[in-house]
Amino acid sequence: MDDVTWAALALVLTALGAVWTWFAYRRRGLPAALKAAGLTLLPLAAYLTKTLKMLTRIGDAVADWATSLVFSPLVWAGVVVAGLAVVLFGAGRALERRSGGRQAPRRDARREVPPSPGAGARAKPAIDDDLAEIEALLRKRGIE
């Protein structure tokens, strides 16, 4: 559309808004008329700032995207893959909740180090040597 068509559209929308503003004033008073007048000026402001053209371009782009979504088998394949990903993720979460957050032990996991003889009954086994050294230092300082 050319500039004259955009101007005509903006003026028609503004004129319709002016009629709406008059009826709002007559029926509901000045506060309603002021709000209607504010809305009435929006099409004219959109024309003057070229926002009206931008909004129609966005609308055209969304319409093009939607038609390519509906008629493209490749896009539908992507939608199916995304749906499968969501289902698999949800199934993993459901199984995790069912097992109480426990994971099956792995075969390659490190063996736990047994507690030292003087550690006491409350000590937990360390997973590796560094952690065992840290636990020993904490116990030495009286922090358990």
ZIUR-V764447 format. One record per residue. N is the residue number from 1. RES is the residue in one small letter. SS is DSSP state (@ for helix, = for strand, . for the rest). PSI is psi in whole degrees, -180 to 180 (NA if undefined). D_LAST is the distance of its C-alpha to the last C-alpha in Angstrom with 2 decimals. Layout:
N:RES:SS:PSI:D_LAST  N:RES:SS:PSI:D_LAST
//
This chain:
1:m:.:146:77.26  2:d:.:178:78.95  3:d:@:-35:78.47  4:v:@:-39:81.36  5:t:@:-41:79.86  6:w:@:-41:76.49  7:a:@:-44:78.36  8:a:@:-42:80.37  9:l:@:-45:77.26  10:a:@:-41:75.56  11:l:@:-38:78.72  12:v:@:-46:79.20  13:l:@:-38:75.62  14:t:@:-40:76.03  15:a:@:-42:79.37  16:l:@:-38:77.91  17:g:@:-36:75.11  18:a:@:-41:77.74  19:v:@:-44:79.49  20:w:@:-39:76.21  21:t:@:-42:75.55  22:w:@:-46:79.02  23:f:@:-35:78.49  24:a:@:-38:75.05  25:y:@:-43:76.69  26:r:@:-36:79.49  27:r:@:-39:77.33  28:r:@:-4:74.04  29:g:.:-174:74.78  30:l:@:-43:73.72  31:p:@:-42:69.90  32:a:@:-37:70.29  33:a:@:-39:72.97  34:l:@:-40:70.78  35:k:@:-42:67.98  36:a:@:-38:70.58  37:a:@:-38:72.08  38:g:@:-43:68.71  39:l:@:-31:68.34  40:t:@:-34:71.99  41:l:.:-11:71.50  42:l:@:-44:68.65  43:p:@:-38:70.97  44:l:@:-42:73.03  45:a:@:-39:69.93  46:a:@:-37:68.66  47:y:@:-46:72.05  48:l:@:-29:72.23  49:t:.:6:68.77  50:k:.:16:69.36  51:t:@:-30:66.43  52:l:@:-42:68.76  53:k:@:-41:69.37  54:m:@:-43:65.66  55:l:@:-38:64.89  56:t:@:-33:67.60  57:r:@:-41:66.32  58:i:@:-43:62.85  59:g:@:-42:64.48  60:d:@:-41:66.49  61:a:@:-40:63.44  62:v:@:-41:61.54  63:a:@:-42:64.65  64:d:@:-43:65.00  65:w:@:-43:61.37  66:a:@:-41:61.79  67:t:@:-36:65.00  68:s:@:-29:63.47  69:l:@:-42:60.56  70:v:@:-39:62.95  71:f:@:5:65.34  72:s:.:118:63.13  73:p:@:-31:61.88  74:l:@:-40:59.48  75:v:@:-40:57.81  76:w:@:-35:57.58  77:a:@:-40:55.95  78:g:@:-39:53.29  79:v:@:-41:52.82  80:v:@:-42:52.44  81:v:@:-42:49.85  82:a:@:-40:47.87  83:g:@:-41:48.11  84:l:@:-40:46.94  85:a:@:-42:43.91  86:v:@:-42:43.02  87:v:@:-44:43.55  88:l:@:-41:41.39  89:f:@:-45:38.55  90:g:@:-39:38.88  91:a:@:-39:39.01  92:g:@:-42:35.80  93:r:@:-40:34.07  94:a:@:-43:35.62  95:l:@:-36:34.45  96:e:@:-43:30.93  97:r:@:-39:31.00  98:r:@:-38:32.61  99:s:.:2:29.98  100:g:.:24:27.20  101:g:.:-1:25.92  102:r:.:144:25.27  103:q:.:148:26.78  104:a:.:140:28.48  105:p:.:140:26.78  106:r:.:152:28.61  107:r:.:-31:30.18  108:d:.:7:29.31  109:a:.:149:25.57  110:r:.:147:23.42  111:r:.:147:22.21  112:e:.:144:18.57  113:v:=:129:17.32  114:p:.:152:16.56  115:p:.:151:13.35  116:s:.:155:14.12  117:p:.:-34:15.61  118:g:.:14:13.27  119:a:.:-26:10.01  120:g:.:175:10.39  121:a:.:-24:11.33  122:r:.:-9:8.29  123:a:.:142:7.79  124:k:.:149:9.93  125:p:.:143:12.79  126:a:=:152:13.21  127:i:.:-37:16.40  128:d:.:177:17.71  129:d:@:-40:17.61  130:d:@:-43:16.49  131:l:@:-34:13.37  132:a:@:-40:12.73  133:e:@:-41:13.30  134:i:@:-43:10.93  135:e:@:-39:8.01  136:a:@:-40:9.54  137:l:@:-41:9.87  138:l:@:-42:6.37  139:r:@:-37:5.80  140:k:@:-36:9.22  141:r:@:-5:8.69  142:g:.:15:6.34  143:i:.:117:3.77  144:e:.:NA:0.00
//
